[in-house]
Amino acid sequence: MLVAKSQIMSDIPDGRALLADYISKETTQAALARAVGCSASHLSLILKGERGVSLGLAKRISAATGVPVETLPHEKTPEVAA
């Protein structure tokens, strides 16, 4: 049985929602931003879906919150001209 890519993607939890839930229960955006080394405004943009995270920042967020790295929205990598 083949599974559609959209079905697979829907089975992956939304890291932004997990992160927002963590913040609402455990800390503040400002405190988490300080802990992971980014600005509160950058973290706010991540939570709104307007900014992705680098792999390094995703790892720091994951270590601080337990939110899996693979669920966080990644930054788009600039394409390299051939």
Secondary structure, 3 states (H helix, E strand, C coil): CCCCHHHHHHCCCCHHHHHHHHHHHHCCHHHHHHHHCCCHHHHHHHHHCCCCECHHHHHHHHHHHCCCHHHCCECCCCCCCC
